[in-house]
Amino acid sequence: MKHYDIIIIGGGAAGFFAAINTAEKFPNLKIAILERGKDVLGKVKISGGGRCNVTHAEFTPKELTYNYPRGEKEILGPFHTFMTGDTMEWFDKRGVELKIEDDGRIFPVSNNSKTIIDCFLNETKKHNIDILTNQGVKDVLYASNNWHIITGADQFTATKLLVATGSSPKMWGILKKLNHTITNPVPSLFTFNCKDSRIADIPGVVVQNVKIKVLETNLESEGPLLITHWGFSAPSILKLSAFGALELAKLEYKFTIEINFLNLELDTVLEDLKTIKLDEAKKTVYKFAQFELPKRLWYKLVLDANIKEDTKWADLNKQQLDSLASQLCKAEFKIEGKSTFKDEFVTAGGINLKEIDFKTYKSKKHEHLYFAGEVLNIDAITGGFNFQNAWTSGYIVAQNIGLE
């Protein structure tokens, strides 16, 4: 049975970041990372379409917390210790150049997640951190002042234990036996399934700034919208799915959304349509898209407003103008389920945050037990925020785990 000073369960972003920073602060400690699969850093590899969305260009702690539907209050203090600017500096010191894109997402200049993975692997090698794969954890016990970790392949002991397994039902089950309370997980980042004639044949259409409401709830969001083969996606939808994760799960993912494709008031749009009716009297409504909407979407909305393809603006009656304004600003769509990103799966749920000391990320239930990343009931919207949670929690654990 091999003994380590610190064992980290989970070969992902939080685990590696904690291991490297711990080894730098406490160079005499023997550290191992246990990964259940044959490869490490799987989520890092596929994040951001294979480019790795490292973090997001929000540099004020309070503003940064607004992107976390669960954990907003708890993570404020940690962000004052380590956040976006610190992340960028950390990678820069290790030769990884990062860039900020127009939407605020931060990627390596290489546009390749391998750059981040190579950085981590080089650092673990430099600090003699053991990376042990195919070590699916079966049980964790505390006895004789040591943690005992039983895997499908080996048994280990450790003075300190860090759990950084992400959204792992199996590990949550083990932690329940250690008297930690688990908030039942539900999907957080997901897209909406919708079958509607208005979007049936136009996948790939993007509207840059929409406003979406989930009817009969207080949920709403703004931002880009993507029409897909199965329904709706893009940041406006993913933000709704994150902040509404618990509520939408209770609705069994069957609800109605109202989309304002123009993000303008109905009365304003109606007046604009009346002006267009005068200015473009001889043109056909169908052929000439207005409000900078994608043509394919405009065609669908015009037809659904009971306006024929050969109808001229001058011939529109009041009912048709009202109907078109409603299609543009108050279009209702029935949602009949969700689709998740299987590889980048994010859940709302995990260890109850009241059981964690967020100055150290130490368990309040057990000595020498720490947590980092999404194993806690903390999750964020898309855009690099979940990784920032991993970096922050991993860094703070590293500053404290070797002190006792």
C-alpha positions as CSV (number, residue, x, y, z in Angstrom):
1,M,0.0,0.0,0.0
2,K,1.6,3.2,-1.2
3,H,1.5,6.3,0.9
4,Y,1.5,10.0,-0.2
5,D,1.4,13.2,1.7
6,I,-1.5,14.4,-0.6
7,I,-3.7,12.4,-2.9
8,I,-5.9,14.2,-5.4
9,I,-8.9,12.3,-6.7
10,G,-9.7,13.6,-10.2
11,G,-7.4,14.2,-13.1
12,G,-9.2,17.3,-14.4
13,A,-8.6,21.0,-14.4
14,A,-9.1,21.7,-10.6
15,G,-7.1,18.7,-9.6
16,F,-4.1,19.5,-11.8
17,F,-4.1,23.2,-10.8
18,A,-4.2,22.3,-7.2
19,A,-1.4,19.7,-7.5
20,I,0.9,22.1,-9.4
21,N,0.4,25.0,-7.0
22,T,0.7,22.8,-4.0
23,A,4.0,21.4,-5.2
24,E,5.3,24.9,-5.8
25,K,4.4,26.1,-2.3
26,F,5.3,22.9,-0.5
27,P,8.0,21.3,-2.6
28,N,8.8,18.5,-0.1
29,L,5.4,16.9,-0.2
30,K,4.8,13.8,-2.2
31,I,1.7,14.2,-4.3
32,A,-0.4,11.9,-6.5
33,I,-3.3,12.5,-8.9
34,L,-5.7,9.5,-9.2
35,E,-7.7,9.5,-12.5
36,R,-10.4,6.8,-13.1
37,G,-9.9,6.8,-16.9
38,K,-6.9,6.2,-19.1
39,D,-6.5,9.8,-20.0
40,V,-6.3,13.0,-17.9
41,L,-7.7,16.5,-18.6
42,G,-10.5,15.3,-20.8
43,K,-12.7,18.3,-20.3
44,V,-9.8,20.7,-20.9
45,K,-9.2,18.9,-24.2
46,I,-12.7,19.4,-25.6
47,S,-13.6,22.7,-24.0
48,G,-14.4,25.6,-26.4
49,G,-14.5,23.3,-29.4
50,G,-11.0,22.0,-28.7
51,R,-9.5,25.5,-28.1
52,C,-10.0,25.5,-24.3
53,N,-12.0,28.5,-23.0
54,V,-9.6,29.2,-20.1
55,T,-11.5,31.9,-18.4
56,H,-13.6,35.1,-19.1
57,A,-12.5,38.7,-19.3
58,E,-14.4,39.9,-16.2
59,F,-11.9,41.5,-13.8
60,T,-14.2,42.6,-10.9
61,P,-14.9,39.9,-8.3
62,K,-18.5,40.9,-7.7
63,E,-19.4,41.2,-11.4
64,L,-17.7,37.8,-12.0
65,T,-19.9,36.1,-9.3
66,Y,-23.1,37.1,-11.3
67,N,-22.2,34.3,-13.8
68,Y,-22.7,31.6,-11.2
69,P,-26.4,30.5,-10.6
70,R,-25.2,28.4,-7.7
71,G,-22.3,29.6,-5.5
72,E,-22.5,33.3,-6.3
73,K,-22.3,34.3,-2.6
74,E,-19.7,31.8,-1.5
75,I,-17.3,32.3,-4.3
76,L,-17.0,36.1,-3.9
77,G,-14.3,35.8,-1.1
78,P,-12.2,33.3,-3.1
79,F,-12.3,35.6,-6.2
80,H,-10.7,38.3,-4.1
81,T,-7.8,35.9,-3.6
82,F,-7.5,34.5,-7.1
83,M,-9.5,35.3,-10.2
84,T,-9.2,36.2,-13.9
85,G,-6.2,38.4,-13.9
86,D,-4.3,36.0,-11.7
87,T,-5.2,33.1,-14.0
88,M,-3.8,35.0,-17.0
89,E,-0.6,35.8,-15.1
90,W,-0.2,32.2,-14.0
91,F,-0.3,30.9,-17.6
92,D,1.8,33.8,-18.9
93,K,4.6,32.9,-16.4
94,R,4.6,29.4,-17.7
95,G,4.9,30.5,-21.4
96,V,1.3,30.2,-22.4
97,E,0.0,33.2,-24.3
98,L,-3.7,34.0,-23.9
99,K,-6.0,36.2,-26.0
100,I,-9.3,37.9,-25.2
101,E,-11.9,37.5,-27.9
102,D,-14.7,40.0,-28.7
103,D,-17.3,38.2,-26.6
104,G,-14.9,38.2,-23.6
105,R,-13.9,34.5,-23.8
106,I,-10.2,33.9,-23.2
107,F,-8.3,31.3,-25.2
108,P,-4.7,30.3,-25.8
109,V,-3.2,32.2,-28.7
110,S,-2.5,28.8,-30.3
111,N,-6.3,28.1,-30.4
112,N,-5.5,24.6,-29.3
113,S,-6.3,23.0,-25.9
114,K,-3.1,20.9,-26.2
115,T,-1.2,24.1,-25.2
116,I,-2.9,24.1,-21.8
117,I,-2.6,20.3,-21.4
118,D,1.1,20.3,-22.3
119,C,1.6,23.1,-19.8
120,F,0.0,21.1,-17.0
121,L,1.8,17.9,-17.9
122,N,5.2,19.7,-18.0
123,E,4.6,21.3,-14.6
124,T,3.6,18.0,-13.0
125,K,6.7,16.3,-14.4
126,K,8.8,19.2,-13.2
127,H,7.5,18.9,-9.7
128,N,7.6,15.0,-9.6
129,I,3.8,14.7,-9.2
130,D,2.6,11.1,-9.8
131,I,-0.2,10.8,-12.3
132,L,-1.9,7.4,-11.8
133,T,-4.6,6.5,-14.4
134,N,-7.2,3.7,-14.5
135,Q,-7.7,4.3,-10.8
136,G,-11.5,4.4,-10.4
137,V,-12.1,5.0,-6.7
138,K,-14.3,2.4,-5.0
139,D,-14.2,3.6,-1.4
140,V,-12.6,6.2,0.9
141,L,-12.1,5.7,4.6
142,Y,-10.4,7.7,7.4
143,A,-8.6,5.6,10.0
144,S,-5.3,5.9,12.0
145,N,-4.8,9.5,11.1
146,N,-4.8,8.7,7.4
147,W,-7.1,8.6,4.5
148,H,-7.4,5.2,2.9
149,I,-8.3,5.2,-0.8
150,I,-9.4,1.9,-2.4
151,T,-9.5,1.8,-6.2
152,G,-10.3,-0.9,-8.7
153,A,-6.6,-1.5,-9.2
154,D,-4.8,-0.5,-5.9
155,Q,-5.0,0.8,-2.4
156,F,-3.4,4.0,-1.2
157,T,-3.0,6.0,2.0
158,A,-2.6,9.8,2.3
159,T,-2.2,12.3,5.1
160,K,-4.4,14.8,3.2
161,L,-7.1,14.2,0.6
162,L,-8.4,16.5,-2.1
163,V,-11.5,15.5,-4.0
164,A,-11.8,17.3,-7.4
165,T,-13.8,14.8,-9.4
166,G,-16.3,17.2,-11.0
167,S,-19.9,16.0,-11.4
168,S,-19.4,12.5,-10.3
169,P,-22.4,10.6,-8.9
170,K,-20.2,7.8,-7.8
171,M,-18.0,10.1,-5.7
172,W,-21.0,11.9,-4.3
173,G,-22.2,8.5,-3.1
174,I,-18.9,7.9,-1.3
175,L,-19.0,11.4,0.2
176,K,-22.5,10.7,1.5
177,K,-21.1,7.9,3.5
178,L,-18.7,10.4,5.0
179,N,-21.7,12.4,6.2
180,H,-21.5,15.1,3.6
181,T,-24.8,16.4,2.2
182,I,-25.3,16.2,-1.5
183,T,-27.7,18.4,-3.5
184,N,-29.2,16.2,-6.1
185,P,-27.7,17.0,-9.5
186,V,-29.7,18.2,-12.5
187,P,-28.4,19.2,-15.9
188,S,-27.3,22.9,-16.0
189,L,-26.0,23.8,-19.5
190,F,-28.4,22.4,-22.1
191,T,-30.1,23.4,-25.3
192,F,-33.9,23.5,-26.0
193,N,-35.7,21.0,-28.2
194,C,-38.5,22.5,-30.3
195,K,-40.4,21.3,-33.3
196,D,-42.0,24.4,-35.0
197,S,-42.7,25.2,-38.6
198,R,-41.0,28.6,-38.2
199,I,-37.6,27.0,-37.5
200,A,-38.0,23.6,-39.1
201,D,-35.9,24.3,-42.2
202,I,-33.5,27.0,-41.1
203,P,-30.8,25.4,-38.9
204,G,-27.7,27.6,-38.6
205,V,-29.5,30.9,-38.5
206,V,-28.2,33.2,-35.8
207,V,-29.9,36.2,-34.4
208,Q,-27.4,38.4,-32.5
209,N,-29.4,40.0,-29.8
210,V,-32.7,38.5,-28.6
211,K,-34.6,38.6,-25.4
212,I,-36.2,35.3,-24.2
213,K,-38.7,34.7,-21.4
214,V,-39.8,31.4,-20.0
215,L,-43.5,32.0,-19.6
216,E,-45.1,31.5,-16.2
217,T,-41.7,31.9,-14.5
218,N,-39.4,34.8,-13.8
219,L,-36.7,33.4,-16.0
220,E,-35.4,35.6,-18.9
221,S,-32.1,36.2,-20.7
222,E,-30.6,38.2,-23.6
223,G,-27.9,37.5,-26.1
224,P,-27.3,35.6,-29.3
225,L,-29.7,32.8,-30.4
226,L,-28.8,29.9,-32.7
227,I,-31.5,27.9,-34.5
228,T,-30.5,24.2,-34.7
229,H,-31.8,21.0,-36.2
230,W,-33.4,20.2,-32.8
231,G,-34.4,23.6,-31.6
232,F,-32.5,26.5,-30.0
233,S,-29.0,27.0,-28.7
234,A,-26.3,29.7,-28.1
235,P,-25.6,31.9,-25.0
236,S,-29.2,33.2,-24.6
237,I,-30.5,29.7,-24.2
238,L,-27.5,28.3,-22.2
239,K,-27.8,31.1,-19.7
240,L,-31.5,30.3,-19.3
241,S,-30.7,26.7,-18.8
242,A,-28.1,27.5,-16.1
243,F,-30.1,29.9,-14.1
244,G,-33.3,27.9,-14.5
245,A,-31.7,24.5,-14.0
246,L,-33.8,23.5,-11.0
247,E,-37.0,25.2,-12.1
248,L,-36.9,23.7,-15.6
249,A,-36.1,20.2,-14.2
250,K,-39.3,20.5,-12.1
251,L,-41.2,21.3,-15.3
252,E,-39.7,18.2,-16.8
253,Y,-38.3,20.4,-19.6
254,K,-41.8,21.1,-21.1
255,F,-42.6,24.8,-21.1
256,T,-43.2,27.7,-23.5
257,I,-40.7,30.5,-24.3
258,E,-41.4,33.9,-25.7
259,I,-38.7,35.2,-28.1
260,N,-38.3,38.9,-28.9
261,F,-36.1,38.6,-32.0
262,L,-35.5,42.3,-32.0
263,N,-35.1,43.0,-28.3
264,L,-37.4,46.0,-28.8
265,E,-40.7,47.1,-27.3
266,L,-43.8,45.9,-29.3
267,D,-45.2,49.4,-29.7
268,T,-41.8,50.6,-31.1
269,V,-41.7,47.8,-33.6
270,L,-45.3,48.4,-34.7
271,E,-44.6,52.1,-35.3
272,D,-41.5,51.1,-37.3
273,L,-43.6,48.7,-39.4
274,K,-46.1,51.4,-40.2
275,T,-43.2,53.6,-41.3
276,I,-41.8,50.9,-43.5
277,K,-45.3,50.4,-45.0
278,L,-45.2,54.0,-46.2
279,D,-41.5,54.1,-47.3
280,E,-41.4,50.7,-49.0
281,A,-45.0,50.7,-50.3
282,K,-44.3,49.0,-53.6
283,K,-41.9,46.4,-52.3
284,T,-43.1,42.9,-51.3
285,V,-42.9,42.2,-47.6
286,Y,-41.6,38.7,-48.0
287,K,-38.6,39.4,-50.2
288,F,-37.0,42.3,-48.3
289,A,-36.0,41.4,-44.7
290,Q,-36.1,44.3,-42.2
291,F,-34.4,45.1,-38.8
292,E,-31.3,43.3,-40.1
293,L,-32.9,39.9,-39.4
294,P,-31.5,36.9,-41.2
295,K,-33.5,36.5,-44.5
296,R,-34.5,32.9,-43.8
297,L,-36.0,33.7,-40.5
298,W,-37.7,36.8,-41.8
299,Y,-39.4,34.7,-44.5
300,K,-40.7,32.2,-41.9
301,L,-42.1,35.0,-39.6
302,V,-43.8,36.8,-42.5
303,L,-45.6,33.7,-43.6
304,D,-46.6,32.8,-40.1
305,A,-48.1,36.3,-39.8
306,N,-50.5,35.3,-42.6
307,I,-48.8,37.5,-45.2
308,K,-48.5,35.9,-48.6
309,E,-45.3,35.9,-50.6
310,D,-46.6,38.4,-53.2
311,T,-48.1,40.9,-50.7
312,K,-46.8,44.4,-51.0
313,W,-46.2,46.7,-47.9
314,A,-48.9,49.0,-49.1
315,D,-51.5,46.3,-49.0
316,L,-50.9,45.2,-45.4
317,N,-53.9,45.7,-43.2
318,K,-53.9,46.5,-39.4
319,Q,-54.3,42.8,-38.4
320,Q,-51.3,41.7,-40.5
321,L,-49.2,44.5,-39.1
322,D,-50.1,43.5,-35.6
323,S,-49.5,39.9,-36.3
324,L,-46.0,40.6,-37.8
325,A,-45.1,42.8,-34.9
326,S,-46.1,39.9,-32.5
327,Q,-44.0,37.4,-34.5
328,L,-41.0,39.7,-34.2
329,C,-41.4,40.6,-30.5
330,K,-43.6,38.0,-28.8
331,A,-43.2,34.8,-30.7
332,E,-44.1,31.8,-28.6
333,F,-42.5,28.4,-29.0
334,K,-43.3,25.2,-27.1
335,I,-40.2,23.4,-25.7
336,E,-40.4,19.6,-25.5
337,G,-37.2,18.6,-23.9
338,K,-33.5,19.3,-23.8
339,S,-30.2,18.3,-25.4
340,T,-27.0,18.2,-23.4
341,F,-23.4,18.4,-24.5
342,K,-22.3,14.9,-23.5
343,D,-18.6,15.6,-23.4
344,E,-18.9,19.0,-21.7
345,F,-21.7,18.0,-19.3
346,V,-22.3,20.5,-16.5
347,T,-24.7,19.9,-13.6
348,A,-26.3,21.9,-10.9
349,G,-25.7,19.9,-7.7
350,G,-23.0,18.6,-5.5
351,I,-21.7,19.0,-2.0
352,N,-23.7,21.4,0.2
353,L,-21.8,24.6,0.3
354,K,-22.6,25.2,4.0
355,E,-20.3,22.2,4.7
356,I,-17.2,24.0,3.2
357,D,-14.9,26.6,4.7
358,F,-14.4,28.8,1.6
359,K,-11.2,30.4,3.1
360,T,-9.5,27.1,2.6
361,Y,-11.9,24.9,0.7
362,K,-11.6,22.5,3.6
363,S,-14.4,20.2,4.7
364,K,-16.2,21.2,7.9
365,K,-17.0,17.5,8.5
366,H,-13.5,16.0,8.4
367,E,-9.9,17.0,9.1
368,H,-7.5,16.9,6.2
369,L,-10.3,16.7,3.5
370,Y,-10.5,19.4,0.8
371,F,-12.7,20.0,-2.3
372,A,-12.2,21.9,-5.5
373,G,-14.2,22.5,-8.7
374,E,-17.6,21.2,-9.7
375,V,-17.8,18.4,-7.1
376,L,-19.2,21.3,-5.0
377,N,-22.7,22.7,-5.7
378,I,-21.2,25.5,-7.8
379,D,-21.7,25.9,-11.5
380,A,-21.7,28.7,-14.1
381,I,-23.0,29.8,-17.4
382,T,-20.9,29.1,-20.5
383,G,-17.9,31.2,-21.4
384,G,-15.0,30.1,-19.3
385,F,-16.6,30.6,-15.9
386,N,-16.6,27.0,-14.8
387,F,-12.9,26.8,-15.5
388,Q,-12.3,29.9,-13.4
389,N,-14.0,28.2,-10.5
390,A,-11.6,25.3,-11.0
391,W,-8.6,27.6,-11.0
392,T,-9.7,29.6,-8.0
393,S,-10.6,26.7,-5.8
394,G,-7.6,24.7,-6.8
395,Y,-5.3,27.6,-6.0
396,I,-6.8,28.3,-2.6
397,V,-6.6,24.6,-1.7
398,A,-2.9,24.6,-2.7
399,Q,-2.2,27.6,-0.4
400,N,-3.6,25.8,2.6
401,I,-3.5,22.0,2.3
402,G,0.2,21.7,3.3
403,L,0.1,24.0,6.3
404,E,-1.2,21.6,9.0
